[in-house]
Each structure stands twice: as C-alpha cells, then as structure tokens.
Amino acid sequence: MNIQEMLQGKKEWRAHVARVKALPQDYQIVYNEIQKYLFRVGPVELSIGIGLLSGIVDLFEEGASLGKGVLEVTGRDVAAFCDELIKGSKTYTDIYEDSVNQAMNKATKKVTDKMK
C-alpha cells in the first residue's frame, strides 16, 4: 500500500465516521457496538468489513429518515443481526476454532502414538 492509498483510506474513514456521528444517538450506540462485535469476531477480509460498515450506515440512515428506532431496523438481537451479515465469510472465530481443533488433533495423536 502506497502513501496515496493510505491517505485516501484515511479520508474515506473520516467521511464514514462523520456519517455515523450524524446519526441519531440510539443508532450511534448500536453502530458502535456492531463495529466492536465485527472487529472481534470477523470478517477476516478487511475490505469486506469496511464495505459492510458502510452498508450498515446506509441502512441506519434510511431507518432514521423513516423515523424508525434502531432496534426496528436490526431486531432486538443485534449479535444475530451481525452474524447474519457475515454469514458465509471466514471470521477470526473460525480461524481460532480451526487452530484449537488442530492442536487437539495433534495432542490426541501424540497420546495415541505413545499408548501403542
């Protein structure tokens, strides 16, 4: 990534943050929680994450313009809303689960080999 791309990325992120700050307070709170959730859980591909966050802001702007409360847009289970958005994408949770399973398989194989 060159300097121009970095500067463009920062400019786009600042514009994104400004859009979030223009949302009603309840939407901002839920957006921030969604952002935290997605940064912890996934998706792994950053480009998906940024596009996803912009899409959420689009959805929230539309909901707010229609006078809907944020939970009318997301539903009461915001984590389930997030999970549905990233369904089918490789997540950090998937990677962690894979590494745990691989470690368990190695450990089980070692024990089994020693028992022979």
C-alpha positions as a LaTeX table, in Angstrom:
\begin{tabular}{lrrr}
\hline
Residue & $x$ (\AA) & $y$ (\AA) & $z$ (\AA) \\
\hline
Met1 & 0.00 & 0.00 & 0.00 \\
Asn2 & 1.47 & 3.31 & $-1.04$ \\
Ile3 & 1.09 & 6.68 & 0.66 \\
Gln4 & $-1.66$ & 7.85 & $-1.71$ \\
Glu5 & $-3.75$ & 4.77 & $-0.92$ \\
Met6 & $-3.21$ & 5.29 & 2.82 \\
Leu7 & $-4.27$ & 8.92 & 2.59 \\
Gln8 & $-7.32$ & 8.01 & 0.52 \\
Gly9 & $-8.23$ & 5.32 & 3.06 \\
Lys10 & $-7.97$ & 7.83 & 5.91 \\
Lys11 & $-10.10$ & 10.32 & 4.02 \\
Glu12 & $-12.77$ & 7.68 & 3.37 \\
Trp13 & $-12.70$ & 6.55 & 7.02 \\
Arg14 & $-13.12$ & 10.13 & 8.26 \\
Ala15 & $-16.10$ & 10.61 & 5.94 \\
His16 & $-17.54$ & 7.34 & 7.25 \\
Val17 & $-17.11$ & 8.44 & 10.88 \\
Ala18 & $-18.79$ & 11.77 & 10.06 \\
Arg19 & $-21.80$ & 9.88 & 8.69 \\
Val20 & $-22.00$ & 7.82 & 11.88 \\
Lys21 & $-21.84$ & 10.96 & 14.03 \\
Ala22 & $-24.74$ & 12.44 & 12.04 \\
Leu23 & $-26.99$ & 9.52 & 13.02 \\
Pro24 & $-29.43$ & 9.79 & 15.97 \\
Gln25 & $-27.89$ & 8.83 & 19.32 \\
Asp26 & $-29.55$ & 5.39 & 19.57 \\
Tyr27 & $-28.25$ & 4.49 & 16.10 \\
Gln28 & $-24.74$ & 5.64 & 17.04 \\
Ile29 & $-24.73$ & 3.46 & 20.14 \\
Val30 & $-25.84$ & 0.37 & 18.25 \\
Tyr31 & $-23.45$ & 1.10 & 15.37 \\
Asn32 & $-20.52$ & 1.32 & 17.81 \\
Glu33 & $-21.48$ & $-1.99$ & 19.40 \\
Ile34 & $-21.81$ & $-3.61$ & 15.96 \\
Gln35 & $-18.41$ & $-2.25$ & 14.99 \\
Lys36 & $-16.81$ & $-3.67$ & 18.16 \\
Tyr37 & $-18.50$ & $-7.02$ & 17.57 \\
Leu38 & $-17.36$ & $-7.22$ & 13.96 \\
Phe39 & $-13.80$ & $-6.22$ & 14.84 \\
Arg40 & $-13.66$ & $-9.00$ & 17.45 \\
Val41 & $-15.43$ & $-11.73$ & 15.51 \\
Gly42 & $-14.64$ & $-11.03$ & 11.87 \\
Pro43 & $-14.81$ & $-11.00$ & 8.91 \\
Val44 & $-11.14$ & $-11.67$ & 8.20 \\
Glu45 & $-11.02$ & $-9.73$ & 4.93 \\
Leu46 & $-10.78$ & $-6.05$ & 5.83 \\
Ser47 & $-12.33$ & $-4.95$ & 2.53 \\
Ile48 & $-15.49$ & $-6.89$ & 3.42 \\
Gly49 & $-15.53$ & $-5.24$ & 6.86 \\
Ile50 & $-15.27$ & $-1.67$ & 5.59 \\
Gly51 & $-17.87$ & $-2.24$ & 2.89 \\
Leu52 & $-20.07$ & $-3.91$ & 5.47 \\
Leu53 & $-19.80$ & $-0.98$ & 7.88 \\
Ser54 & $-20.71$ & 1.47 & 5.11 \\
Gly55 & $-23.70$ & $-0.68$ & 4.24 \\
Ile56 & $-24.81$ & $-0.62$ & 7.88 \\
Val57 & $-24.59$ & 3.18 & 7.91 \\
Asp58 & $-26.66$ & 3.26 & 4.70 \\
Leu59 & $-29.27$ & 1.06 & 6.35 \\
Phe60 & $-29.25$ & 3.15 & 9.52 \\
Glu61 & $-29.56$ & 6.41 & 7.61 \\
Glu62 & $-32.58$ & 5.02 & 5.78 \\
Gly63 & $-34.15$ & 3.75 & 9.01 \\
Ala64 & $-33.59$ & 7.06 & 10.76 \\
Ser65 & $-35.06$ & 9.00 & 7.82 \\
Leu66 & $-38.19$ & 6.84 & 8.07 \\
Gly67 & $-38.45$ & 7.62 & 11.79 \\
Lys68 & $-37.76$ & 4.03 & 12.87 \\
Gly69 & $-35.96$ & 3.17 & 16.08 \\
Val70 & $-32.67$ & 1.38 & 15.59 \\
Leu71 & $-33.97$ & $-1.91$ & 17.01 \\
Glu72 & $-36.78$ & $-1.83$ & 14.47 \\
Val73 & $-34.04$ & $-1.93$ & 11.84 \\
Thr74 & $-31.73$ & $-4.53$ & 13.42 \\
Gly75 & $-34.14$ & $-6.51$ & 15.54 \\
Arg76 & $-33.72$ & $-6.96$ & 19.29 \\
Asp77 & $-30.83$ & $-9.45$ & 18.93 \\
Val78 & $-28.11$ & $-7.24$ & 17.45 \\
Ala79 & $-25.49$ & $-10.03$ & 17.59 \\
Ala80 & $-27.76$ & $-12.26$ & 15.48 \\
Phe81 & $-28.15$ & $-9.33$ & 13.06 \\
Cys82 & $-24.34$ & $-9.13$ & 12.80 \\
Asp83 & $-23.96$ & $-12.88$ & 12.41 \\
Glu84 & $-26.43$ & $-12.83$ & 9.54 \\
Leu85 & $-24.45$ & $-10.06$ & 7.83 \\
Ile86 & $-21.20$ & $-12.03$ & 7.91 \\
Lys87 & $-22.73$ & $-15.43$ & 7.25 \\
Gly88 & $-20.53$ & $-17.33$ & 4.82 \\
Ser89 & $-17.47$ & $-15.13$ & 5.44 \\
Lys90 & $-14.36$ & $-16.50$ & 7.10 \\
Thr91 & $-14.16$ & $-14.97$ & 10.58 \\
Tyr92 & $-11.50$ & $-14.71$ & 13.28 \\
Thr93 & $-13.64$ & $-17.07$ & 15.33 \\
Asp94 & $-13.41$ & $-19.67$ & 12.54 \\
Ile95 & $-9.63$ & $-19.34$ & 12.46 \\
Tyr96 & $-9.42$ & $-19.72$ & 16.24 \\
Glu97 & $-11.70$ & $-22.77$ & 16.22 \\
Asp98 & $-9.59$ & $-24.33$ & 13.46 \\
Ser99 & $-6.38$ & $-23.79$ & 15.45 \\
Val100 & $-7.93$ & $-25.30$ & 18.59 \\
Asn101 & $-9.12$ & $-28.33$ & 16.63 \\
Gln102 & $-5.68$ & $-28.79$ & 15.05 \\
Ala103 & $-4.00$ & $-28.58$ & 18.45 \\
Met104 & $-6.43$ & $-31.12$ & 19.90 \\
Asn105 & $-5.88$ & $-33.48$ & 16.98 \\
Lys106 & $-2.08$ & $-33.26$ & 17.41 \\
Ala107 & $-2.35$ & $-33.82$ & 21.16 \\
Thr108 & $-4.69$ & $-36.77$ & 20.68 \\
Lys109 & $-2.37$ & $-38.29$ & 18.07 \\
Lys110 & 0.64 & $-37.95$ & 20.41 \\
Val111 & $-1.23$ & $-39.68$ & 23.24 \\
Thr112 & $-2.46$ & $-42.41$ & 20.91 \\
Asp113 & 1.04 & $-42.96$ & 19.49 \\
Lys114 & 2.55 & $-43.24$ & 22.99 \\
Met115 & $-0.09$ & $-45.78$ & 24.00 \\
Lys116 & 0.89 & $-48.09$ & 21.11 \\
\hline
\end{tabular}
